[in-house]
Amino acid sequence: MSVLEIKQSLSRMSAREQKEVSLYLLRLRRESPAWRKTTARRIREMQAGNGTAIEELEKRYAGGK
């Protein structure tokens, strides 16, 4: 099955079926070694104090409301 055929098949699915496929693809991505490595690095950075405080995020995105 080609990528085009998969896309066409997805477009014919119900919203519920599309959501199930989306969740499945997300789970596959989270199981990849690259995703795990990146997540582990980000956790180490946060534990080392290199995260962003919630107050900073609120300041950054308050103007977007």
PEJO-V84690 format. One record per residue. RES is the residue in three letters. PHI is phi in radians with two decimals (999 if undefined). PSI is psi in radians with two decimals (* if undefined). D_LAST is the distance of its C-alpha to the last C-alpha in Angstrom with 1 decimal. Layout:
res: <RES:RES>
phi: <PHI:PHI>
psi: <PSI:PSI>
d_last: <D_LAST:D_LAST>
//
This chain:
res: <MET:SER:VAL:LEU:GLU:ILE:LYS:GLN:SER:LEU:SER:ARG:MET:SER:ALA:ARG:GLU:GLN:LYS:GLU:VAL:SER:LEU:TYR:LEU:LEU:ARG:LEU:ARG:ARG:GLU:SER:PRO:ALA:TRP:ARG:LYS:THR:THR:ALA:ARG:ARG:ILE:ARG:GLU:MET:GLN:ALA:GLY:ASN:GLY:THR:ALA:ILE:GLU:GLU:LEU:GLU:LYS:ARG:TYR:ALA:GLY:GLY:LYS>
phi: <999:-1.43:-1.06:-1.05:-1.11:-1.12:-1.06:-1.11:-1.12:-1.08:-1.17:-1.55:-1.37:-1.22:-1.04:-1.11:-1.14:-1.10:-1.11:-1.08:-1.13:-1.04:-1.12:-1.11:-1.12:-1.09:-1.10:-1.07:-1.11:-1.23:-1.58:-1.31:-1.03:-1.11:-1.13:-1.09:-1.13:-1.10:-1.12:-1.08:-1.11:-1.12:-1.13:-1.07:-1.09:-1.14:-1.15:-1.48:1.55:-1.73:-1.47:-1.92:-1.19:-1.02:-1.10:-1.16:-1.10:-1.08:-1.12:-1.09:-1.81:-1.14:-1.20:-1.40:-1.47>
psi: <2.29:2.90:-0.72:-0.76:-0.67:-0.80:-0.75:-0.71:-0.74:-0.68:-0.37:-0.13:2.75:2.88:-0.68:-0.78:-0.69:-0.68:-0.72:-0.75:-0.74:-0.80:-0.66:-0.79:-0.67:-0.75:-0.71:-0.75:-0.71:-0.29:-0.09:2.57:-0.65:-0.76:-0.76:-0.72:-0.80:-0.75:-0.74:-0.71:-0.76:-0.67:-0.76:-0.71:-0.75:-0.72:-0.45:0.06:0.27:0.35:3.13:2.23:2.61:-0.61:-0.67:-0.74:-0.71:-0.71:-0.75:-0.75:0.01:-0.60:-0.31:-0.12:*>
d_last: <43.5:41.5:37.8:37.8:39.6:37.2:34.2:36.1:37.0:33.4:32.3:35.0:33.8:32.1:28.4:29.9:32.2:29.6:27.5:30.7:31.3:27.9:28.3:31.8:30.7:28.1:31.0:33.3:31.0:30.6:34.3:34.9:36.4:33.9:30.9:32.8:33.7:30.2:28.9:31.8:31.1:27.5:28.7:31.3:28.9:26.8:30.0:31.1:28.2:26.4:23.2:19.8:19.1:16.2:15.5:15.4:12.9:10.6:11.2:10.8:7.4:5.8:5.6:3.8:0.0>
//
